Amino acid sequence: DEQCFEAIKAGIDALPPGAKMLLVAGEFYGHKLSTTNLEMIARFFEKYPSYAERAFLSVKVSTTGNTSLQSREPQRSVETINEKLRGTKRLDLFECARVDPNVPIEASIAALAELKNEGKLDHIGMSECSAASLRRGNAVHPISIVEIEISPWSYEEETKNVIATANELGIAVAGYSPLGRGFLTGQIKRPEDLPEGDYRHHLPRFQEDAMRHNNAIVDALSKIARKKNITPAQLSIAWVGALGPHVIPLPGSSHVKRTLENCAGGDVELTQEELDETNRVINSADIQGGRYPTSATLQISHIETHCVGVLVSRHTAETNNSSRTRHWKEDPVPDEQCFEAIKAGIDALPPGAKMLLVAGEFYGHNLSTANLEMIARFFEKYPDYAEKAFLSVKGGLVPNSYQPDCSPANLRRSVETINEKLRGTKRLDLFESARVDPNVPIEVSIAALAELKNEGKLDHIGMSECSAASLRRGNAVHPISIVEIEISPWSYEEETKNVIATANELGIAVAASTCPISPLGREGDFRRILPRFQVDVSCSFSSRHGFDTEVIQAMRHNFAVVDALSEIAKKKNVTPAQLSIAWVGALGPHVIPLPGSSHVKRTLENCAGGDVELTQEELDEINRVINSADIQGGRYPTAATLWG
């Protein structure tokens, strides 16, 4: 406490008479997203009451789980904050950490305006929103402050739009992380420079290769700072402050020395020549790694639920030659390995975001529920993670087979089985039928799921491996939240494009089961029965497995596209898998790459791939490879039903 108290006092004492310090706290800024941060703030003002009127307190609230802006949640959240402050300080400003995609911004701001009228808060703010959302919110009630990330390595087009819109509307901009989470100070050169357990270890820009590359902008800014006789941190703060009189740099510190250094940075005045030189460095910088993993909520897209590497199954597969089917072998990946992969993805999320976690009723030994049982054990062991994951489960097959049965009776059986296996450890956030059933009209299937949703047995309805026409028909019965289809540089058919376009038109997210370029797994890997993974072997193998002769050499032939994409990846200094994931993500803000992994390292690599930004030139080069590729072999054996 005393270290924090002295840092707060130092900042306030450095202010000129009549000024207030913008002090930003969070309802979830504490151990396991608790209110310990607010409780510390209350102890400060309890000990130093004379400082209460010299600080302007802004408190963030998360927009997921128990704090979504629905029903009475705004009131609950505001009352919790005021309860923890214990009357030691007014709640000067309340802001949501993210825009909630499930609640119109107009409804959220109207709810907060009502609480303001009741005297429970004084001002309304917004955070990590687009310029369009800021304008919509301000039309309902004046917004006092909008908080977004601004720094020399986080200055995107939408950042500029928000700053301009705020200036037009008379709204202050609080620019958080002006020091790039400490990286732009020049004090952090390698991952080893971060404390063990520091959340930055999970961020793409703080991975070893990215840090090594991004040191270039730090070196360039440090040279400018040295000529000015200031620190690199002070240069970054001064540059943010120079973006407009309504822009407030918001560095964070719990140390007196650093707080005073930051305050001094806010008083540095840069000449036009110095600003021009700094802007040249920023505009020419090639920053590697996103601000957050692909699982994170992005300021521009407002998609609150993104995915990281998603655990698909704990079992490998073996082929039954006579029946040309696959069965799961009883050698599951150990629980702890799976658990650590899931935790790594979730831990990398920013406050308020959820990880899209995809499971299946039949993802287990001999099509059993082993995958669901593992998921239940995870949330039983780590219950705090339940509200940080969005669980989608596939079902709707004939028990112990891959044949779809989307009759109302079987869908009910499937949903009830899933909830039974989850044992109350996690809500069934979304249910999707694994395939469209050609024997049951899609309208009947979706109506049956809508009834189960109304009974409280699931929260959202999804579809999988469906055509654009079926997606449109299903959405006409009940809103579809997510459609899952396979998308990759070698699985980008005309119907894939149609589904993506239709989903965008209807406001549906697309979960793209990607196929990052990677080697075949251990013996028993199910890919060994897929046509595209066949190698140059005898025709007797082909006849036994039911594949046509022309697909026998498919894998050898298809290496041409792998080699071409690998060359592009090498030039970009990313892996081929990351290039594939980045390309999928670039297909639209509503498209969520969905790679699978049960390993921490691969999960984090996948996350970093989702944050790779491809230039138009790079996209054009990749598309030329894809469009000219002559892919041999189908995605599945000919017996499989696709595009229902």
N, C-alpha and C positions, 0 to 999 in steps of 0.2 A: 504493500500500500504506500509506504512512505516514498519509495522511488517514483511511483506514478504521481503521487500528490505533488512532489517537488517539481516534476516536469510540467504539470498543469499550471502550478503557481508561476513558474518561470515564464511560461508563455503569456499568461494574463498580465503579469507585472511588467512585461516588455511593451505593453500596449500604451498608446498615448491616451490622455484623459478623455473619457467619453466613449471610447471604442470598446467593443465586445469581442471576445474570442469565440470563433465557431468551433464548438466541441461536438464531435460526432461519436455517438455510441450506437449500440445495437442490442435489440432484445435477445439476439442469439450470439452475441460476441462473448462467449464463455465456454468453459469445458463442456464438451458434448452439446453444444448449441444452447447452453443454459443462460440464465440472466445474471451471471456473476459479474459481468462488466457493468451492468446497471447498478448492482449492489455496491460495487467499488465507488462508482460516481456518487451514490448517495452518502457513503461514508466520508467522501471528500468534502461535500458541501455541508455535511453535519459537523465536521471538524473545522471547516473554514467558511462559515455562513456568509461572510462579507464578500466572498468571491461569486456568489450566486447571481448577483445582478450584473456581473462583469463578464458573464459567459452566456452564449446563445447555444442552447442544447438541442441538437438534432438527433433523433433516435430512429434507426432503421428497424423495420420488421420484415421477416421472411414472408414469401408468398406461397409457401407450400405447406403440406401437412396440416398441422393444427392452426396455422396462421394464414390461411388463404382468405382473400377478401370476399368471402361469401357469407350469407346469413348474418349472424351476430359477431363474426370474427373480428372486424375492425374494432368494435366496442370492447371485446375481450382483450385484444392486444393492447389497446390504449390503457385500459384499466389495469392490466398487468404492469405496464411501464410505470404508471403513476403509483401503483402499489409498491413497486420496488424502490422508487425514488423517495417514498415515505414523506412527501411534503417538503423535502429539502431543496427542491428545484422545480420550477415550472417546466412542463414539456413544451419548449418553445416551438419545435417543428417536428412533425411526424412524416416519415417517408417510407414507402415500400421499397425493399431492396431490388425488386425486379417487377416488370409488368406481368400480371397474371393473364395468360392466354385464354383462360376459361371464364373470365369476367370482363365485360366491356369496361374500358377505362373510365367512361362516363359514370358507370355505376359505382366504381371504386371511389372516385373523387367525390361523388355526391354523398356517399356514406361518411367519408372523412369530414366533409363540410358540415354534416349534421352533428358530428362529435365536436367539431370546433364551436358550433353554435351553442352546444351544451357546456362550453367552457373547459373541455377536457384537454384541449391543445390550442395553441395560438396560431400556428401557420401550417400549411400543407406543402410538402415537397414531393419530388419524383426522383427516381434513380434508374440508371442504365436503361433509359428509354430512347426511342427515336425522336426525331424532330416532329414527325407527324403525331405521335402519341402525346408529346408535350403540348402541342397546339390543341389537341382534342381535350386533354385534361384541363388546360387553362381556360377553355371555353365554358367549363362547368363551374369552376371556382379558381380565382387567381392562385397560381403556383408561385411560391416565394423563392425556392431554390431547386435546381435540378443538379443532381450529383452524377458525374460520369468520370471515367478514367481519362486523364490527359497527361501526356508526357512526351518528350522527344521521340520515344519509340512506340507511342500509342496515340497517333494523331491521324485517324482515318477520315474518309470523306464524311461519314455520318457524324463523327465528332464535330467537324467543322459546321455541319448543318445544324446540330443542336446548339452550338455556341451562337450562331447567327440568329436562329429562331428565338433563343432566350433573350438576346439583345433587343430584338424587335418587340418582344412582348414585355420587356422590363423585368425579366427574371434573372436572378443571380445564378452563376454557374460555379459549383464547388468541384474543382478538378482533383480527384483523389489519385493516389499513387503517382505524383509528379516525378518521383525519383525511380520509377520503374521497379517498384518493390525492392529498392535498395541497389539494383544492379547499376544504375547510372551514376552512383556515387564513386564507382571505381574501386570500391572495397571488396567486391565479390567477383572473383575471376573464375572460380571452379566450383563444382557442386560441393567439394570438400569444405569450402568456405562457409557453407550454410550449417547451422546447428542440426544435429541429428533429430529427426522427427519434424523438421520445419516443413510446412505445407508447400513451400516453393519447390521442394524436390519433385513434386508431381506436375509442375507447370512446364509446358513445352519449351518455353524460353530459357528455363533453367536446367535443361538437359546438357550434358557435357559438350556435344558437338555444336549445339545452338549457342551456348555461352562462348565457346571459343570463337565462333563466327561473329557474334554480336559485340564482342569486345572492340570491334572496329569503330562503332559509333561512340563508345565510351572514350576511346583514345582521341578521336577527333574533337569531341566536346571538351575533353580535359585540356587540350592545347589552347582552346579558346578561353577556358576558365583561367588557365595560368597567365595568359596575357592580360586578363582583367584583374588578376590578383584575388581571385575568389575560388571557392571549391567547386568541383563539378556539380555537386548537389545544389549549391546556390545558383549556378548558371541555369540548371533545369527549372528551378522554382521561379527564377526571374523571367525565364522565357514563357512559362505558363501564365504568369501574371501579366505579361505584355500582350496577351491575346485579346485583352479588352478590360476596361475598368469594371466590368461586371463579373470577371473571372477571378475566383479566389483559389489560389493553390492550397492543397490540403494534404501536406505531408504528415506522416504519423511518427511518433516517437514516445518512448517512455523514459528517456534520459534527458536531464537538464541540458547538458552540453549540446546534444544534437538538436533539441528544441530551440535553443538560442541561435544555433547555426542556421536552422531553417528559417527562423524569424528574420535574421539578417539577410537571407536570400530574397525574402519578399521585398526588402527595401533596396535591392540592387536595381539600378536603372541602366538598361542596355541602350547603346546608341543604335541608330539605324544601320550603321555598318556592321555592328556586332550581331544585330538581329538577322541581317542578310546572310552573314557568314554561318550563323547557327542554323538558319532555315535551309541553306545549301546542304549542310551535313545531313539534316533530317530528311530532306527530299531525295537525296541520293542514297540513303541508307537502305540496305537490303536486309531487313530484320527477319531472322529465322525463328519459327515457332510462334504459335498463337498466344494470346493473352491467357487463355484457359484451354484445357483439353477439349476435344470435340464433344465430350459429354457436357460441356458447360453451356449455360445460357448465354447467348450472344446479344449484345446491345442492339444490333441492327435487326436481327431476325425475329426477336421476341418468341422464339421457340423455346419454351421452358423445359421441355424434356428432350434432351439429345442423348445419343448413346455413346458408350465407350465399347471396348471389346466385350462382347456378350457371351457368357457361358451358354453353350448349346447342349452339351451332353457330357456325362462323366464316363461314357463307355466307348470303346472302339468296336468295330464291327467285323464280322466274318461272313463270307459268302457261302450260301447254300447252293451248290452248283446245279442240283437237279431242279430246284424250283425257281432259280434265278432271283432270289430275294436276299436280304441281308438280315442278320441277327446280331444283337449286341452281345459281346463277350463279357464274361464276368471278371473283368480286371479293371474296375473303375479307377479313375484318377482319385487320389486320396482327398478326403474332405478338406483338409487344411490347405492344400494347394489351390483347390477351387475357391475356398473362402478368401484366401489372400488375393487372388485375382479380382474377385468382386470388390473387396474392400479397397484395393488400389485404385480401381476405377471410380468408386464413389468418393473416396477421400480426395480425389483430384478435383471434385466439383466445387464451384463457388457457392456461397450461401444462396439458397433458394432454388437451386437446380436439382433435377432428379436424373438418375441413370435409367435408361430404358433397358430392362433386363428381360430377355426373351427365354421362355422355357416351353416345354411340351408335355402333354399328358402321356405321350408315348416315347419320350426321349430316355429310354432305359433298357436294361437287359430284356431281350425278347419283347420289346415294345411295352415294357412295364412303366410304372410311375416312379422309378428310381430317381429320375432327375428332379421331380417335384419334391420327393422326400428329402433329397439333399438340400434343396432350396429352403425347405421348412427348418431343417437343422441349422442352416446358416442364420436365419432370422431368429431362431430360438436362442442361438448363442450370442448373436449381435442384434438385439432388438432395436437399438438406436438407429440402425441402418434401414429399418422398414419404411420410414417416412422419406427416406432419401433415394428410394428406388421406385420406378414405375414398372410393375410386373405385368408382362403380357404373356399369356399362355395359349399355345395352340391346342386344339382338340377337334372333336367332330369327326373322328374316324371310327370305323367298325372296330370294336375291341380286338386287339391282337392281330391287326392287319393294317395295311396302308390304304385301304379303300375308304373313300369318304362316305359318311352317313350323316347328313345334315337335317335329318328329320327332327321335328320338335322333341320327340321322346329321347332320341340319342343325344341331342344337344343338352337337354336337361341332365341326363345321366353324366355327360362329360363335365359340365360345370360343377355339378355336385361332387363328383369324384375329385376334381381339382381342389375344391374348397376343403374336402375331407382330408386330403393329403397335406394341405398347407397347415392344417390343425390350428387355424386362427393366428398363426404367426405373421401373416401378411394378407392384406386385401388383394383380391383378384382385380387389379386395376383395369385390365383389358383382356377380353377373350376373343380369339379369332379362329375361325375354322381353317384347318390346314389346307383344304382344297374346296373348290366349289363342287357340290354334289350335282351331277347331271340329272339325277332322278328326282330332285326336290327343287321346286322353283325358288330362286334366291329370295323372293319376297317372303316366302313362308319361313325360310331359315332366319332371316333378319328379324321378322316379327316375333319369332320364338325367343330370340336372344333379347329383344326389347322387353319382352314379358319378364324374363329372368333378371334383367337390369332393374325393372320396376319393383321386383321382389327383394332387391338389395343384394343379389348374389354376385353381381359384377358391376363395375362402374362405367366401362366404355366398351364399345363394340368395334372390332376390327375385321378386316378381310385379308386373305392371303392367296397369292398365285391366281388372281382373278383378272379377267379382261377389263378394259375400260368400260365396256357396255354393262358388264355385271356390277362393276363398282358404282356406276351411275344408278342402276336399278336398286341396288342395296341401300344407297344413300337416300333414295327417295322414300324408303320405308322408315328409316331411322338414321340420324347422322352417324357416319362412319368416322372414327377418330384417326385410325392408322390403317394403311394398306401395306402389306409386306410382300415384296417381289424381289427376285434376284436381279441385281444390277452390277455389272463389272465391265471392264474393257472388252471382255470376250462374251458378255451376255447383255447385249444392248440392241434388242430387236425392235422392229417397228411397233409391236404391241407394248413393249416396255415404254417407249416414248409416249404412246397414247395414254397409258396409265398415269405416267408422271404429269402429263398435261391436264388430264381430267381431274386428278387429285388436286392440282394447283387451282384449277377453276372452282372446285367444290370446297376448298379450304381443308383438305385432308392431308395429313403428314404421310410421307412415303418412307417406310423403313426398308432400306435397301440391303438385303442379304448379299454382302459383297463376297467376292472370291479373290482376295489378295494373292498375288503370285507367290507361291511358296512350294517347297518340296512335298512329296507324298509322305504321309506319316508312317508309323511303324506297321509291321505286318498286321493285317486285319483291318486297315484303314478302309472305310466304306467307299472312298473315291476310286478304289481299284475296280469297282464294278461299273463305273460311269464311262460312257463312250469316249469322252474327251481325255480320259486318263489311260487309254489303252496304249500299249507299246508294241513294238515289232515282235510279235510272237506267232505261233502256229495258228493255222485256221481252225484246228480242232478246238483250241481255246475259245475261238469266236463262236463256233457252233454250240459248244457246251453252255455258253452264257447267253446265247440268243442275240449276239451283236452281228451286224452285217460285216462282210469282209473288208469293205472300204474304210471302216473306222479303226481297223487294227493298228494302223500306224498314226492314229490321230495325235497322240501325245508328242511324238517326235516331230510331226508336221507343225503342231501348234507352238513349238518353241520359237518360231519366227516372230510371233507377236510379243512373246516374253523378252526376247533379245532386243527388239526395237524399243519396248517400254523401259527396259533396263538401261539402255543408253541415255534416254531422256532423264531417268531418275539419277544417274551418275552425274549428269551435268547440273542437276538441281541439288545435289548432295543430300538426297533422300533415298530410302530403300524403294525397290519396286512396289512393295506392298503399300507403303505410304503414298506413293504416286497414284496407285489405283484408288485408294480411299479418298485422296484429295480430289481426284477427278469426279468420283461419284458425288461428293459433297458439293462440287461446283455446278451440278445439274440444276440446282435450285435451292432457295432457303428452306423449302419444305421437305427436302430430301435428307434423310438421316442415314449415313453409312452404318452398316450393322455387321462389322467383322466379329468373328468368334474367337475366343481364347480361354484357356484355363491356366494360363501362366502370367505372372505379374509382368515380366519383361515384355512379353508380346502385347499385353493389354496396354501398357504405357506407350509402346511403339505405335500401336493402332491409334491411341489418343493423339499422339503427335502428328500422325498422318492426317487426321481430320482437321488439323490446324494449319497445314501447309497451304499457302495461298499460291495458286498458279496464275501466271500472267496470261494475257490473251494469246500471246505468241506461243507459250507452252501448251495452252489448251488446244490451239490450232494444230500444233505438231502432234499431240496425242490423238486428236480426232482424225488426223490423216492416217495415222497408224491403224486406228480402229476401223475406219471406213474401208481401208484397203486390205484388211486382214481377211484371209480365207480360212475361217475356223472350221476344223473338221470334227465331227462327232457331235451328238446332241447333248443337251444338259443332263438328260436322264435317258435311261433305256426307253425304247419305243413304246413300251407298255404304260409308261407314266402319263397321267393326264395333266396337261398344261393349259393355261389361259382359259379357265372355265368361265 
